[in-house]
């Protein structure tokens, strides 16, 4: 009888550890999904988000259970807060690449005089080119297996940010500043063909205006600039999105690598 009670006590401890590991995984996954591109968009219904969080947590929880059972981490509020911070760090790192697309689209729109077209329609005011690039980028990321890469990222994140711990604020700040700088550099690189083309075009229009003051270059030049910008967008967009997807995939594979 005593042996049966002892076995039941061991099973109870094991079940308690599994439930605690599932709670830790749910908090980290939920915080990451809230900011994750594609899965955490405002257009995704809340029920769908909750289902995605539960599915990803079910995938991640067994790996967290090994750490919880081996270290004897006890249920408390502080580990849950640490898990939420870790999830937000992972989600924000991926969200910065969507902001890079949005920044690139804003630069392109300013260069091609399309910055005010349909402004204010989206939840966050942005030019129509921004909606186009962001939707295309998210579609490419999801088609490339973003959900699988996200599960791998959450599992591997426990090697660098163990369950129940708190990330080092100084290291997180350095990592965040480096990632912000690299994503802004990526945004400007994506918009560079449009900025260069617009600069050359405006210089040519200025030279024509100096040579022929009587010609109303603004009436001729603005529509031509817009048409040229749209034509260049149609030609360059596949390569532009391919470069963005490669950079995003590299970040998801190694989110804490040093910034180039």
N, C-alpha and C positions, 0 to 999 in steps of 0.2 A: 504493500500500500504506500509506504514511504517513497518507494522508487517511482510509482505512478505520479505522486504529487511533485516529486522533483522534476520528472520529465515535463509535466504540465507547466511548472514554473519556468523551465527553460524555453518552452514554446511560447509562453506568455511574454517573456523578455524579448524573444526573437520577433514576435508580432509587434510589440511596442516599438522596437527599433526600426522595423520596416515602415510602420505608420509615420514615425518621426522623419525617416528619410524621405518618404513620399511628400510630407509637408514641406520639407526644405526644398525639394526639387520643384514642387508646385510654385513656391514663392519666387525662386530664381527664374523659372520658365515664364511665369506670368509677367514678371517685370521686363524680361527680354522681349517677349512677344508684343507688349504694349508699344514698344518703339521700333520693332523690327519692320523693315520694308516689306510690302506686300501683305504679310499676315496682320500687321498692326495698323493698317490704314483706316481712316475714319469711315470710309465707304463699306468696310467689312462689318456685318451685323455683330452685335455683342454676343449673341448665342454661338455664332460661328467661331468667334475668337475664343470663347470659353471652351468649346469643343477642341479647338487646336491646342489650347494650353493643357487640357487634360490628356490628350493623346501624346504630346511631347513629354509631359511629366511622367507618363507611364513608361516611356522609352528611357528617360534619364534616371528615374528612381532606382532601378537595380544597381547602377554604378555608384550612386550616392550611398546606398545601403552598405556596401562594402566598407566605405570610409567611416560611416557612422558606427557600425558594429566593431570595427577595428580600433577606433579611437575612444569609444565609449562616450560620445557626445550626448549630453543630456538635454531634454526639452527645456527651452527657455525662450524669452522674447529676443534677447540679443542676437542669437544665431539667425533668427528669422530676418532681423533687420540687416544683418550682413549679407544674407542671400538676396534680399531686395536690392541692395546697393550693387552687388555683383551683376545681377541681371540687368539693371539699368545701364551699367557700364558697357556690357556686351551689346545691348540694344542701341544705345547711343552711337557706338562705334559704327554700326551698320547704317544707322539713320543719317550719318554725316555724308554718306555717298549719295543718298537721295538729295540732300541739300546741295551737294556738288553739282548734280544735274540741274537743279533749280537755279543755282547761281550761273551756270554756263548758259542756260536758256535766257536768263535776264540780260546777260552781256550780249548774247546774239540778238535778242529783240531790240536792245538799244542801238546796236550797230546797224540793224536793217530797218529801223523806224517802225517796228511792229510791237513796241512795248505797251501800247495802250489798247490793243485789240482784245476785246472781251475781258478787260481787266475787271476783277471783282466778282466774277461768276463762281470761281472755286472758293472753298472754305478759306484758303490762304490766297490773297490776291496775287496773281502771277500772269504773265503773258500766255497767249495761246500756245506758243512754242514750248513753254514750260510744261503745260499739260501733255502735249504730244510726246516730249522726250521722257517725262516721268512715267507715263503709262507704258510706253515702249520699253523703257529700262526695266520696270517691274515685271512686265510680261516676259522679257528675256531671262531675268533672274529666276522667276518661278519655273519657266520651261527648262532651265539649266539645273533644276533640282535644289532650289533654295531651302525647301523644308528638310531635305536630307542633310544638306550642309549645316543648317541651323542645329539639327539634333547632334551632329558630330561636334559642332562648336560648343554646345552646352555641356556635352560629356567631357570633352578635353579641357574645358575651362576649370574643372575641379583639380587639375594638376597644378595650375597656377594660382587659383583662388579656392583653397579647400573649403569644404562645407563648414559653415558656422564661423568662419573667420572674417576679418575686415581687411580690405585692400589697403595698401600703404598709400596715404594721401599724396605724398610727394611723387611717388612713381606714377600714380594715376594722373596727376597734374601734368607731368612731363609727357606721358603717353598721349594725353588729350591734346596738348598744345602741338605736339608733333603730327598727330593725325589731322587736326584742323588745318595745319599748314599744308600738309600733303594733299588733302582733299580740295583746298582752295587752288593749289597749283594745278591739280587735275581739272578743275572747272575752267580755269583760264586756258589750259592747253586745249580743252575741247572747243572752246569758243575762239581760239586763235585764228583759224582760217577765215572766219567771218569778220573779225576785227581787222585783219590785214587787208582783206578784200574791200571792206568799207573805207579804210584809210586811203588806199590807193585810188578808189573811186572818187572820194571827196577831194583829194588833191587834183585829180584830173578835171573835175567839175570846176574847181577853183581856178585852174589854169585857163579853162575855156571861158569862164566868166571874165577873167582879166583880158583875154584876147577879144571877146565879143561882149562888151558891157550891155548892149541893147538886148541880148538874148536873156529871157527869163529862165535861168538854169534851174531854179527851184521847181518850176512847173514841169520841167522835163526830167530833172535829175531824181526827184523823190520817188515817182512811180517806177523809174528804171532801177533805183536802188532796192526798192521793195521786191520787184520781180526778180532781180538778180539774187537777192537774199533767199527767196523761196526756192529758186532753182538750185542754188548752192546747198541749201538744206536738204533737198531731195537727193542730191548726189553724195553729200558727205555724211548724212545721218547713219547709214549702215556701218561705216568705219568708226564714226564717233561713238556709237553705242557698243561696238565691239571692244573698243579701248576701255570704255567705262566698265563693261562686264568683266573684262580681264582684271582690272584693278580691284573691283568689288570681290571677285572670286579669290584673288590673292589675299585680301584682307580677311575674308571668312575662313580661309585655310590657316592663316597665321595672323590672328588679330593683334598680337602684342609684339610683332616684329618691329625692329627699329625703323623709323621713318626714313625714306631714301633722301 
